[in-house]
Amino acid sequence: MALVMLIFVMPFFYAIVINNISVNMVQRELKEITDYVSNTLANLYFLVNSTDSHDVYLEKELLYLPSMVENSVYIVNITKIDGSGGNASKITAYLKDRSSVAADAWLAPGLKPSPACHSIESGGRAVIVAGCSRNGTVWIRYG
């Protein structure tokens, strides 16, 4: 009787373990994406502020963003801090069809997300560009 019960119960627990491993791998890949976008925006911000010109902005093509993560479309957002006057705090990436699977990366302090270009959706679209202006406004958009 115990052997029959084990045969029926083991696949259930195996499926749970496999699902947890899969979610963990997707979260690690999303973390790499958020780190890449965050580092790119920080580098652009430091480059823009190293000049003496006041009306400068830089953009960089995000070449290493995958179009899909484990056959799922993902969304990348520049997230604001509540009550901070609109300052950006972090980059968040999550799966479109399963928003509980997400990852974050912190941004340099003082950056502000552009109201029009603060979110992108992957999925084989055109080139994705990250940018920053001298006043600290950051954006991500389709190029």
N, C-alpha and C positions, 0 to 999 in steps of 0.2 A: 504494500500500500504506500509506504514511504517513497519507494522508487518511482511509482507512477506519479505521485504528487510532485516529486522533484523534476520529473520530465516536463510537467506542465508549468511549473513555477520558474525554472531556470531561464527560459527564453524571455520572460517578462523582465527579470532583473538584468539580463544581458542587454536588452534593448535600452534600458535606462542608462546603463554604463556607457554604451556606445553613443547615445544621445549626449551625455555629459562631456565625453571626449570631443565630439564634434563641435559642441557649443564652445568649449575651451579653445579649440583651434581657430574658430571663426573670430572669437574675441581677441586672440593674439594677432591675427591678421589685421583686424580693425585697429588695434593699438598701433601697429606699424604705420598704417595709413594716417592716423591722427598725429603721430610723432613727426612724420614726413611733412605734413601740411603745416604744423605748428613751427617746426624748424625753418621751413621755407619762409613763412611770414615773419618770423623773428629776424632772419638774415636780411630780408628785404627792408625791414624797419631800420635796422642798424646801418645798412648801406644808404638809405635815403637820408637819414639824419647825419651822415658823415660829410655831407656837402654844405656849402654856404648858400646855395640857392633856396628860395622859399617856396617855389611852385614846382616841386619835383614829385613824380610818382614813378614807381617801378613795378613791372609785372614779370612773372616768370611762369613759363609753361611747366605744369606738373607732369613730367614725363613718366614717372614711375607709379602712377595710380592705376591699379588694375580695374578693368571694366566690370568685373564681377568678383564676389567673394563666395566661394563654395556654391557656385551657380545661383547666387542671389544678388539682387540689386541692393546697393547700400546708399545711404544718404550721409553727406558730410555737412555739418553746421558750424558756424561760428556762434557760440553761445554767449549771451550777455549775463553780467552779474546783476541780480535784482537790487535796486536801490543804489546803484553806483553811478548814476548819470549816464548810462548807456555804454560803459566800458565792457570790452570783451574779456571773458575770463578763460575760455577753453575752446578747443575744437572737439566736437563730438561726432562720432561715426556710428551708425546703427543700420541694421538690416531693415529694408523697407517692409517686408512681410512679417518681421518678427522684431519689433522695436526693443524688446527686453534684452536682446543680444547687442551690446553696445560697448564702446571704449571711449576714453577721454584722454586729452593731452592738454596741458596748461599752456597758456600764451604769456608772452612778456607783458608786464603791467603797463597800463596806459593806452592800450590799443582800443579802437572803437570799430565795431562792425559796420560796414556800409549797409544802409537800409535796403537797398535794391539787390545786392549781390552777397548774401551771407549764407547761402545754402546751394548745394549741387546734388544731383542724383546721378549715379553711375549708370552704366548699361550700354556701352558701345557708342556713346555720343561723341561729339567732336572733342577737340582739345580742351582741357581744363586749365585755367590760368589763375594764379594767385597774385595779388597785388597789394601795394601799400603806398600811401601818400605821406608827405612830410608831416602833416598834422596828426598822424597816427591812425588814420582810417585804413582798415584792411578789408579785402574782399576775396571771394573766390567766385569764378564765373566760367561760362563756356566761352572758348576763344573762337 
